[in-house]
Amino acid sequence: MNAKTKALFEARAKIMKALAHPTRLFIIHELSRKQRCVCELTEMIGADTSTVSRHLSVLKSAGIIADDKRGVQVYYNLRMPCVLNFFGCVESVIKSTAREQMELLKR
């Protein structure tokens, strides 16, 4: 594998790692609906601010979300809504796998 190909796969892996947590998936879902401040997300998730901020930092570092500072508040929005297309693909795999498992049980 050449250096350019390796760099591409490493960049993809960074994004996949950022998505690989239920709380971050919830954050993406909420930000797909509307812009949110840290305080709103903290309340919705039921975790402390530092934990939510760490999750937001991972998503921001991967380029999935962006922030907008307004005075003392920081608001986040979904920078790459195309990630939602990937979720549709993931849900298709979940449904297909579930159907296959049900077929095995019927035998």
Buried (B, 14 or more C-beta within 10 A) or exposed (E): EEEEEEEEEEEEEBBEEBBEEEBBBBBBEBBEEEBBBBEBBBEEBEBEEEEBBBBBEBBBEBBBBBBEEEEEEBBBBBBBEEBEEEBEEEEEEEEEEEEEEEEEEEE
